[in-house]
């Protein structure tokens, strides 16, 4: 077991995959030892790659499969060997980036996405296996039916079902809802055979700078909000929307005449182009419009920055004040754009903004209205560490650092109320949920209970 976490009083933080920092002082305080457990993953399971926390189970994706641990003790509950199913055409090993797309957690079920190369049928599309979260036993599987040469096989997980799309390009999409319990399909639907847009299933928690396989990806899990799908018929330039919980067609309407694209965010269709537009999914009617603050928008492949259900448009300027705008999904832009102090923004919230001064390596929390600093924090580090990632949840700001490309450097947990810091040297953040931080170092998985232990 490694040494207990320490508070840090050291000037050292910078953010970004190419930024490094060097320590020059020693910590002056200590916190109480945490409640923790440590598990050395057996060699035959392969090295731990990533983890998810789901209820009373910690799911650990390893190089060879999936391991279920008891949340309270870290004891092994079950093991599933997926060494063939988790391989990839371009990489014989399982990276953290690849592991992010392997698991979807929904209630008491886990949906495992298989490698296209090992899925039966030769469609070159991935299959999906539904497991019982408590036991790891298979409930049922959903296999793709459409060959990649002629169309798509897609799947989306709702709180109660896995919805499969079998689409032949230019013809039709057959949609089927399979209950996660393993019961018979509850509904089927047929849509035009065009491009399919599905809602995000990632819980981003304001995760920043996800740029390296060594860093913990955001949680891949199902939200409780309404879920809709959008299918674009490129033949007649229309878009059709479908309620993924009921199978009911919401409406069909003309597609945009510009080079914009669509993303489904909660109950709203967002059109991303020269401007941002929120559309009614049933009619395509414009609900709101927003002029982007910067041409270098952060909206892209990884989805939208979200804060408490609002979209956030923020400038990407490297110097000077940063602008940001909150956008309600139903009502549109909220108030006037705000500004944050110079530096990389780790947290943007209506109540507090947390930035990093990349020259001084100092974390600063400030009031959005007055811009007055409420606290500052310094992160201890030993040697040269590049910081790639941060996320905020449950009142904690968690920052992950690495040495070089793939060696864990440290994890720091900052109390958002007062800036107190705990350091976990030699660790890489692997999962976080409801006060439990799971880290990886070598072949060991470690669980730290963070609540109620600040000095």
C-alpha positions as CSV (number, residue, x, y, z in Angstrom):
1,X,0.0,0.0,0.0
2,X,1.3,3.4,-0.8
3,X,1.7,6.3,1.5
4,X,-1.3,8.2,2.8
5,X,-2.5,11.2,0.8
6,X,-1.0,14.5,1.7
7,X,-2.2,18.1,1.7
8,X,-0.1,20.2,-0.6
9,X,1.3,23.7,-0.3
10,X,3.5,23.7,-3.4
11,X,3.4,26.0,-6.4
12,X,2.9,23.6,-9.3
13,X,0.1,23.2,-11.8
14,X,-0.3,23.6,-15.5
15,X,-2.8,22.0,-17.8
16,X,-2.6,20.5,-21.2
17,X,-0.9,17.5,-22.9
18,X,2.2,19.4,-23.8
19,X,2.7,21.4,-20.6
20,X,5.2,20.3,-17.9
21,X,6.0,21.5,-14.4
22,X,8.7,21.1,-11.8
23,X,8.4,21.0,-8.0
24,X,10.5,23.0,-5.6
25,X,9.1,22.6,-2.1
26,X,7.8,20.1,0.5
27,X,4.3,19.6,1.9
28,X,3.6,21.1,5.3
29,X,0.5,19.3,6.4
30,X,-1.2,15.9,6.4
31,X,-4.8,14.7,6.3
32,X,-6.3,11.8,8.2
33,X,-5.7,8.4,6.6
34,X,-8.5,7.7,4.2
35,X,-10.9,4.7,4.3
36,X,-9.4,2.7,1.4
37,X,-9.0,-0.7,-0.1
38,X,-6.3,-2.1,-2.4
39,X,-6.6,-5.0,-4.9
40,X,-3.7,-6.4,-6.9
41,X,-5.3,-7.6,-10.1
42,X,-4.3,-11.2,-10.8
43,X,-1.8,-11.5,-13.7
44,X,-4.1,-13.9,-15.6
45,X,-6.7,-11.1,-15.8
46,X,-4.3,-8.7,-17.6
47,X,-3.4,-5.2,-16.4
48,X,-6.2,-2.8,-15.1
49,X,-7.1,-0.3,-17.8
50,X,-10.1,1.7,-16.7
51,X,-12.9,1.5,-14.1
52,X,-16.6,2.5,-13.7
53,X,-18.5,2.8,-10.4
54,X,-22.1,1.5,-10.6
55,X,-24.1,1.3,-7.4
56,X,-22.3,-1.2,-5.1
57,X,-20.1,-2.6,-7.8
58,X,-16.8,-1.3,-9.2
59,X,-16.3,-2.4,-12.8
60,X,-12.7,-2.8,-13.8
61,X,-11.8,-3.2,-17.5
62,X,-8.6,-5.1,-17.8
63,X,-6.4,-6.2,-20.7
64,X,-8.2,-9.5,-20.9
65,X,-11.8,-8.9,-19.7
66,X,-14.1,-7.4,-17.1
67,X,-13.8,-7.6,-13.3
68,X,-16.6,-6.8,-10.8
69,X,-15.5,-5.7,-7.4
70,X,-17.4,-4.9,-4.2
71,X,-17.5,-1.1,-3.8
72,X,-17.0,-1.2,0.0
73,X,-14.2,-3.7,0.3
74,X,-12.6,-4.1,-3.2
75,X,-13.2,-7.9,-3.0
76,X,-13.7,-9.7,-6.3
77,X,-17.4,-10.5,-7.1
78,X,-17.1,-11.9,-10.6
79,X,-14.8,-12.1,-13.6
80,X,-15.6,-12.3,-17.4
81,X,-12.9,-13.2,-19.9
82,X,-13.2,-10.9,-23.0
83,X,-9.6,-11.1,-24.3
84,X,-10.9,-12.0,-27.8
85,X,-13.8,-9.6,-27.8
86,X,-11.8,-6.6,-26.6
87,X,-9.1,-6.8,-29.3
88,X,-9.0,-4.1,-32.0
89,X,-7.9,-4.1,-35.6
90,X,-5.4,-1.3,-35.1
91,X,-4.2,-2.2,-31.6
92,X,-3.8,-5.6,-30.1
93,X,-4.0,-4.2,-26.6
94,X,-6.9,-2.4,-24.9
95,X,-6.3,1.3,-24.3
96,X,-8.2,3.6,-22.0
97,X,-9.6,5.4,-25.0
98,X,-10.9,2.1,-26.4
99,X,-12.2,0.9,-23.0
100,X,-14.4,4.0,-22.8
101,X,-16.6,2.7,-25.5
102,X,-16.9,-0.9,-24.2
103,X,-19.3,-0.5,-21.3
104,X,-22.6,1.2,-20.8
105,X,-24.2,1.0,-17.3
106,X,-28.0,1.1,-17.0
107,X,-29.6,0.3,-13.6
108,X,-28.8,-3.3,-12.7
109,X,-27.4,-4.1,-16.1
110,X,-24.1,-3.6,-18.0
111,X,-24.0,-3.5,-21.8
112,X,-20.7,-4.8,-23.1
113,X,-19.8,-3.7,-26.7
114,X,-17.8,-6.4,-28.5
115,X,-15.1,-6.0,-31.1
116,X,-16.4,-6.0,-34.7
117,X,-13.7,-8.6,-35.6
118,X,-15.0,-11.2,-33.2
119,X,-18.8,-10.5,-33.5
120,X,-20.5,-13.4,-35.4
121,X,-22.0,-12.8,-38.8
122,X,-19.1,-11.0,-40.6
123,X,-20.9,-7.7,-40.7
124,X,-17.9,-5.8,-39.4
125,X,-20.1,-4.2,-36.8
126,X,-19.9,-4.7,-33.0
127,X,-22.3,-6.9,-31.1
128,X,-23.7,-6.2,-27.6
129,X,-23.9,-8.4,-24.6
130,X,-26.2,-7.5,-21.6
131,X,-24.8,-8.7,-18.2
132,X,-26.4,-8.7,-14.8
133,X,-24.5,-6.1,-12.7
134,X,-24.5,-8.1,-9.5
135,X,-23.4,-11.5,-10.8
136,X,-21.8,-10.8,-14.2
137,X,-23.9,-13.4,-15.9
138,X,-25.2,-13.0,-19.4
139,X,-28.8,-12.0,-19.8
140,X,-28.9,-11.9,-23.7
141,X,-27.0,-10.6,-26.7
142,X,-27.9,-8.3,-29.6
143,X,-26.0,-9.1,-32.8
144,X,-25.7,-6.8,-35.8
145,X,-27.6,-7.8,-39.0
146,X,-26.5,-5.2,-41.5
147,X,-23.2,-5.5,-43.4
148,X,-21.0,-2.5,-43.1
149,X,-20.7,-2.3,-46.9
150,X,-24.4,-1.4,-47.3
151,X,-25.4,0.4,-44.1
152,X,-25.2,0.6,-40.3
153,X,-25.9,-1.4,-37.2
154,X,-26.1,0.9,-34.1
155,X,-27.4,0.6,-30.6
156,X,-28.5,3.0,-27.9
157,X,-29.1,2.1,-24.2
158,X,-32.0,3.7,-22.4
159,X,-32.7,3.2,-18.6
160,X,-34.8,0.1,-19.5
161,X,-33.8,-1.2,-22.9
162,X,-31.1,-1.5,-25.6
163,X,-32.5,0.0,-28.9
164,X,-31.0,-1.5,-32.0
165,X,-30.9,0.2,-35.4
166,X,-30.4,-1.8,-38.6
167,X,-30.1,0.7,-41.5
168,X,-29.6,0.1,-45.2
169,X,-28.3,3.2,-46.7
170,X,-30.9,5.0,-48.8
171,X,-33.6,2.5,-48.0
172,X,-34.8,2.1,-44.4
173,X,-33.9,1.7,-40.8
174,X,-35.5,-1.1,-38.8
175,X,-35.5,-0.2,-35.1
176,X,-36.2,-2.6,-32.2
177,X,-36.3,-2.1,-28.5
178,X,-35.0,-5.0,-26.4
179,X,-35.8,-4.8,-22.6
180,X,-32.6,-5.1,-20.4
181,X,-34.4,-7.8,-18.4
182,X,-34.2,-10.1,-21.4
183,X,-37.9,-10.1,-22.1
184,X,-39.4,-10.0,-25.7
185,X,-39.0,-6.8,-27.7
186,X,-41.4,-4.1,-26.6
187,X,-41.7,-2.2,-29.9
188,X,-40.4,-1.9,-33.4
189,X,-40.3,1.0,-35.8
190,X,-39.3,1.8,-39.4
191,X,-37.5,5.0,-40.4
192,X,-35.8,6.3,-43.5
193,X,-32.4,4.8,-44.3
194,X,-30.2,7.8,-43.7
195,X,-27.7,9.2,-41.2
196,X,-28.5,8.4,-37.6
197,X,-27.8,10.9,-34.7
198,X,-28.2,9.4,-31.2
199,X,-28.0,11.3,-27.8
200,X,-24.8,11.4,-25.8
201,X,-24.5,8.7,-23.2
202,X,-21.3,10.1,-21.7
203,X,-21.4,11.8,-18.3
204,X,-18.7,14.4,-18.8
205,X,-18.8,16.3,-15.4
206,X,-17.0,19.2,-17.0
207,X,-14.1,16.9,-17.8
208,X,-11.3,18.9,-19.5
209,X,-8.4,18.1,-21.7
210,X,-9.2,14.4,-22.4
211,X,-6.2,13.9,-24.6
212,X,-4.3,10.8,-23.5
213,X,-5.1,7.1,-23.0
214,X,-3.4,7.2,-19.6
215,X,-6.2,9.4,-18.2
216,X,-9.5,8.2,-16.9
217,X,-12.3,8.8,-19.5
218,X,-15.6,10.1,-18.4
219,X,-18.3,7.7,-17.3
220,X,-20.2,5.9,-20.1
221,X,-23.7,5.5,-18.5
222,X,-27.3,6.2,-19.2
223,X,-29.1,9.4,-18.2
224,X,-32.7,9.5,-17.0
225,X,-33.6,12.3,-19.3
226,X,-35.8,11.9,-22.4
227,X,-34.1,10.2,-25.3
228,X,-34.7,10.8,-29.0
229,X,-33.0,9.7,-32.2
230,X,-32.8,11.7,-35.4
231,X,-32.5,10.1,-38.8
232,X,-31.6,12.3,-41.8
233,X,-32.9,11.1,-45.2
234,X,-30.4,12.5,-47.6
235,X,-32.6,11.6,-50.6
236,X,-35.4,14.0,-49.9
237,X,-33.5,16.3,-47.4
238,X,-35.7,15.6,-44.4
239,X,-35.1,14.7,-40.8
240,X,-37.3,12.3,-38.8
241,X,-37.2,12.1,-35.0
242,X,-38.1,9.0,-32.8
243,X,-38.9,8.7,-29.1
244,X,-36.5,6.0,-28.0
245,X,-38.6,5.1,-24.9
246,X,-41.8,4.4,-26.8
247,X,-40.9,4.0,-30.4
248,X,-43.3,6.8,-31.4
249,X,-42.3,9.0,-34.4
250,X,-42.3,12.6,-33.2
251,X,-42.2,14.3,-36.6
252,X,-40.5,14.8,-40.0
253,X,-39.3,18.2,-41.2
254,X,-36.9,19.7,-43.8
255,X,-33.2,19.5,-43.1
256,X,-31.0,22.6,-42.9
257,X,-29.9,24.1,-46.2
258,X,-26.5,25.1,-44.8
259,X,-23.5,22.9,-44.0
260,X,-24.6,22.5,-40.4
261,X,-24.9,19.2,-38.6
262,X,-27.2,17.9,-35.9
263,X,-26.5,16.7,-32.4
264,X,-29.2,15.4,-30.0
265,X,-28.8,16.8,-26.5
266,X,-31.4,15.7,-24.0
267,X,-34.9,16.7,-25.3
268,X,-33.5,19.1,-27.9
269,X,-32.0,18.9,-31.4
270,X,-29.1,21.2,-31.7
271,X,-28.0,22.4,-35.1
272,X,-24.3,23.4,-35.2
273,X,-23.2,25.7,-37.9
274,X,-22.2,29.3,-38.2
275,X,-24.7,29.8,-35.4
276,X,-26.1,27.4,-32.8
277,X,-29.8,26.7,-33.0
278,X,-32.1,24.8,-30.7
279,X,-34.8,23.0,-32.7
280,X,-38.1,21.4,-31.6
281,X,-37.6,17.7,-32.3
282,X,-41.2,17.2,-33.5
283,X,-41.4,20.1,-36.0
284,X,-37.8,21.4,-36.6
285,X,-39.1,24.8,-35.5
286,X,-36.3,27.1,-34.1
287,X,-36.6,27.4,-30.3
288,X,-33.6,29.7,-29.8
289,X,-30.5,31.0,-31.6
290,X,-27.0,31.7,-30.3
291,X,-24.1,33.4,-32.1
292,X,-20.9,31.5,-31.1
293,X,-18.4,33.5,-29.0
294,X,-15.5,32.2,-31.0
295,X,-15.0,30.5,-34.4
296,X,-12.7,28.0,-32.6
297,X,-15.8,26.5,-30.8
298,X,-15.3,23.6,-28.5
299,X,-18.4,21.9,-29.9
300,X,-17.3,18.9,-31.8
301,X,-16.8,15.1,-31.8
302,X,-16.8,14.8,-28.0
303,X,-20.1,16.6,-27.7
304,X,-21.0,19.8,-25.7
305,X,-19.7,21.1,-22.4
306,X,-22.6,20.9,-20.0
307,X,-23.3,22.5,-16.6
308,X,-26.4,21.5,-14.7
309,X,-28.3,20.7,-17.9
310,X,-27.2,23.9,-19.7
311,X,-24.9,24.1,-22.7
312,X,-21.8,26.2,-22.3
313,X,-20.2,28.1,-25.2
314,X,-16.7,29.3,-24.2
315,X,-13.9,31.0,-26.1
316,X,-10.7,29.1,-26.7
317,X,-8.4,32.2,-26.6
318,X,-4.9,31.4,-25.2
319,X,-4.4,34.9,-23.7
320,X,-6.6,37.4,-22.0
321,X,-10.0,37.0,-20.4
322,X,-12.1,34.0,-21.4
323,X,-15.7,34.5,-22.4
324,X,-18.5,32.0,-21.7
325,X,-22.3,31.8,-22.2
326,X,-24.8,29.5,-20.6
327,X,-27.5,28.2,-22.9
328,X,-30.7,26.7,-21.6
329,X,-31.8,23.8,-23.9
330,X,-35.4,25.0,-23.9
331,X,-35.1,28.8,-23.7
332,X,-31.7,29.5,-25.2
333,X,-28.9,31.9,-24.1
334,X,-29.2,33.0,-20.4
335,X,-28.2,36.6,-19.8
336,X,-25.1,38.2,-21.3
337,X,-21.8,36.5,-21.9
338,X,-19.6,36.4,-18.8
339,X,-15.8,36.5,-18.5
340,X,-13.3,34.5,-16.5
341,X,-9.7,35.4,-15.5
342,X,-6.9,34.5,-18.0
343,X,-5.7,30.9,-17.9
344,X,-7.2,27.5,-18.6
345,X,-10.7,27.1,-17.2
346,X,-11.1,23.9,-15.2
347,X,-14.6,24.7,-13.9
348,X,-17.2,27.1,-15.3
349,X,-20.3,27.4,-13.2
350,X,-22.8,30.2,-12.5
351,X,-21.5,30.3,-8.9
352,X,-17.8,29.9,-9.3
353,X,-15.1,29.8,-12.0
354,X,-11.8,27.9,-11.4
355,X,-8.9,28.7,-13.7
356,X,-5.2,27.8,-13.9
357,X,-2.6,30.5,-14.5
358,X,-0.3,28.7,-16.9
359,X,2.6,30.9,-16.1
360,X,2.4,30.8,-12.3
361,X,0.9,27.3,-12.1
362,X,-1.7,28.4,-9.6
363,X,-5.4,27.3,-9.3
364,X,-7.7,30.2,-8.6
365,X,-11.4,30.1,-7.8
366,X,-13.2,33.4,-8.4
367,X,-16.7,34.9,-8.1
368,X,-18.2,35.2,-11.6
369,X,-19.9,38.5,-10.8
370,X,-17.1,40.4,-9.1
371,X,-14.2,38.4,-10.4
372,X,-12.7,38.4,-6.9
373,X,-10.7,35.4,-5.9
374,X,-12.3,33.2,-3.2
375,X,-9.3,30.8,-2.8
376,X,-6.1,29.6,-4.4
377,X,-4.5,26.2,-4.4
378,X,-1.1,24.9,-5.2
379,X,-0.4,21.3,-6.3
380,X,2.6,19.3,-5.0
381,X,4.4,17.3,-7.6
382,X,7.7,15.4,-7.5
383,X,9.7,15.8,-10.7
384,X,8.2,16.7,-14.1
385,X,4.5,16.0,-14.6
386,X,2.3,17.0,-17.5
387,X,-1.4,17.6,-16.5
388,X,-3.9,16.3,-19.0
389,X,-7.3,16.1,-17.3
390,X,-9.6,17.5,-14.7
391,X,-13.2,16.9,-13.7
392,X,-15.5,18.2,-11.0
393,X,-18.3,16.4,-9.2
394,X,-19.8,16.2,-5.7
395,X,-17.9,19.3,-4.6
396,X,-14.5,17.9,-5.6
397,X,-12.2,19.0,-8.3
398,X,-10.0,16.0,-9.4
399,X,-6.9,16.6,-11.5
400,X,-4.8,13.9,-13.1
401,X,-1.1,14.2,-14.0
402,X,1.2,11.9,-15.9
403,X,4.9,11.5,-16.4
404,X,5.8,11.4,-20.1
405,X,3.2,9.6,-22.2
406,X,1.9,6.7,-20.1
407,X,3.4,6.7,-16.6
408,X,1.1,7.8,-13.8
409,X,2.3,11.0,-12.0
410,X,-0.3,12.0,-9.4
411,X,-3.9,12.6,-8.7
412,X,-5.0,15.7,-6.8
413,X,-8.4,16.2,-5.2
414,X,-9.3,19.9,-4.4
415,X,-12.2,20.8,-2.1
416,X,-14.3,23.2,-4.1
417,X,-15.4,25.1,-1.0
418,X,-12.0,26.2,0.3
419,X,-9.3,24.9,-2.0
420,X,-7.8,22.3,0.4
421,X,-5.8,19.7,-1.5
422,X,-5.1,16.0,-1.1
423,X,-2.3,14.4,-3.2
424,X,-2.2,10.8,-4.4
425,X,1.3,10.4,-5.8
426,X,2.1,7.7,-8.3
427,X,-1.6,7.2,-9.2
428,X,-3.8,7.7,-12.3
429,X,-7.5,8.5,-11.8
430,X,-9.6,5.6,-13.1
431,X,-13.1,6.3,-11.8
432,X,-15.1,8.5,-9.5
433,X,-18.7,8.4,-8.2
434,X,-20.5,9.5,-5.1
435,X,-17.4,10.2,-3.0
436,X,-15.4,7.1,-4.1
437,X,-12.2,7.7,-6.1
438,X,-10.7,4.7,-7.8
439,X,-7.1,4.9,-9.0
440,X,-4.7,2.7,-10.9
441,X,-0.9,2.2,-10.3
442,X,0.7,-0.7,-12.1
443,X,-1.3,-3.8,-11.4
444,X,-3.1,-2.4,-8.4
445,X,-6.6,-0.9,-8.1
446,X,-7.2,1.4,-5.1
447,X,-10.4,2.9,-3.7
448,X,-10.4,6.1,-1.6
449,X,-13.4,7.4,0.3
450,X,-13.2,11.2,0.0
451,X,-16.1,12.5,1.9
452,X,-15.9,14.1,5.3
453,X,-12.1,13.9,5.7
454,X,-10.9,17.5,5.0
455,X,-8.8,19.1,7.8
